[in-house]
């Protein structure tokens, strides 16, 4: 869903082609874990973001791809932009929280993970990640509650 957010004109054929290229390369990477496919998806998604710089879904997709590639600083930048453009996106909040935790910035990531599960309370992975961070921070009781919700 990488289209205009303001009801503007339809996506150009070039952007549609790029979107399909991202999806195809990502699927290939998921099946093979061959870095070439992830790089192809990143290259195409960067072009999408260049064409749609204010599209939160485009930024979120790029942030996810960068996160998978291990480019934490770039991923953080894109996830922050996705949250800025759509603060109520549980996916963007969870991604930014995960990136910050990955970068050993758990206290910064914690509020974002909390917000993500508040926005999407049936996200079992989100509850599990939140529980994991809380457990690592010594909040064992609250972590147990998160794990219980994640296991439902």
C-alpha positions in Angstrom: 0.0 0.0 0.0 2.5 2.6 -1.2 0.2 5.2 -2.7 -0.7 8.9 -2.1 -2.1 9.5 1.3 -4.1 12.5 0.4 -6.5 11.0 -2.2 -4.3 12.3 -5.0 -3.6 10.7 -8.4 -3.0 7.1 -8.9 0.4 5.5 -8.7 2.4 5.8 -11.9 3.2 2.6 -13.8 6.9 3.1 -12.8 6.1 3.1 -9.1 3.8 0.1 -9.6 6.7 -1.7 -11.3 9.1 -0.8 -8.5 6.6 -2.0 -5.9 6.3 -5.3 -7.6 10.1 -5.5 -7.8 10.4 -4.9 -4.1 7.8 -7.6 -3.3 9.4 -10.1 -5.7 13.0 -9.5 -4.5 11.8 -9.7 -0.8 10.0 -13.0 -1.4 13.1 -14.4 -3.1 15.2 -13.2 -0.1 12.8 -14.8 2.4 13.1 -18.1 0.7 16.8 -18.1 -0.1 18.4 -15.7 2.3 20.6 -14.7 -0.6 21.7 -11.1 0.1 21.5 -10.2 -3.5 17.7 -10.3 -3.3 17.6 -8.1 -0.2 19.9 -5.6 -2.0 17.6 -5.6 -5.0 14.6 -4.9 -2.8 16.4 -2.1 -1.0 17.4 -0.5 -4.3 13.9 -0.5 -5.6 12.4 0.6 -2.3 14.8 3.6 -2.1 13.4 4.7 -5.4 9.8 4.4 -4.1 10.7 6.5 -1.1 12.4 9.0 -3.4 9.2 9.3 -5.4 6.9 9.2 -2.3 8.9 10.8 0.5 5.9 11.6 2.7 4.3 8.1 2.4 4.5 6.4 5.8 4.1 2.9 4.3 7.0 3.5 1.8 9.2 4.6 4.8 8.1 1.7 6.9 8.9 -0.8 4.1 12.3 0.8 3.6 12.9 0.7 7.4 12.1 -3.0 7.6 14.4 -3.8 4.7 17.2 -1.8 6.3 16.6 -3.6 9.6 16.8 -7.0 7.9 20.0 -5.9 6.2 21.6 -4.9 9.5 21.8 -1.2 8.7 20.4 -0.1 12.1 21.2 3.6 11.9 19.5 4.0 8.5 16.6 1.8 9.6 16.2 4.0 12.6 16.0 7.1 10.5 13.3 5.5 8.2 11.3 4.1 11.1 11.4 7.5 12.9 10.0 9.1 9.7 7.3 6.4 9.4 6.3 7.1 13.0 6.4 10.9 12.4 4.2 10.5 9.3 1.8 8.1 11.0 2.1 8.1 14.8 -0.8 5.7 15.1 0.9 2.9 13.0 1.5 -0.1 15.3 3.9 -1.5 12.7 6.0 1.7 12.6 6.1 2.0 16.4 7.0 -1.7 16.8 9.8 -1.4 14.1 11.3 1.7 15.7 11.1 0.0 19.1 12.8 -3.1 17.9 15.6 -1.2 16.1 16.3 0.8 19.3 16.4 -2.4 21.4 18.7 -3.9 18.7 21.0 -0.9 19.2 21.0 -1.5 23.0 18.7 1.5 23.6 16.0 -0.4 25.4 14.8 2.5 27.5 14.1 4.4 24.3 12.5 1.5 22.6 10.3 0.5 25.4 7.6 3.2 25.1 7.4 2.5 21.4 6.8 -1.2 22.0 4.2 -0.3 24.6 2.5 2.0 22.1 2.6 -0.7 19.4 0.7 -3.2 21.5 -1.7 -0.5 22.8 -2.5 0.3 19.1 -2.7 -3.4 18.1 -3.5 -5.4 21.3 -3.7 -8.7 19.4 -0.2 -8.6 18.1 1.3 -11.6 19.8 4.8 -10.9 18.4 4.6 -7.3 19.8 3.6 -8.6 23.3 6.4 -11.1 23.2 9.0 -8.5 22.2 7.7 -6.1 24.9 7.9 -9.0 27.5 11.5 -9.8 26.4 12.6 -6.2 26.9 10.9 -5.9 30.2 12.4 -9.2 31.4 15.9 -7.9 30.3 15.3 -4.7 32.3 14.4 -6.7 35.4 10.6 -6.1 35.3 9.8 -9.8 35.6 6.2 -9.5 36.8 5.2 -7.2 33.9 7.2 -9.3 31.5 5.3 -12.4 32.6 2.0 -10.6 31.9 3.2 -9.8 28.4 4.3 -13.3 27.8 0.9 -14.6 28.9 -0.9 -12.3 26.5 1.5 -13.3 23.7 0.7 -16.9 24.3 -3.1 -16.5 23.9 
